[in-house]
Amino acid sequence: MLDEALSRYYPYAAKDPRSCQILAAMLTEADALEAHEAFMTHLKTAHKRKLGFWSLPG
């Protein structure tokens, strides 16, 4: 969604990182997955100019 710059979906997608953060705390062993904090860092780096997305409440 951020790769395709579909800004009309940003309000819906802005809630997803918060949901993922809550769910990540419930995982016991996730070797194949990167930590939520690392994922968010990569996402913010790759899409730092999408201010319309980052300014939305999560």
Secondary structure, 3 states (H helix, E strand, C coil): CCCCCCHHHHHHHCCHHHHHHHHHCCCCCCCCCCCHHHHHHHHHHHCCCCHHHHCCCC
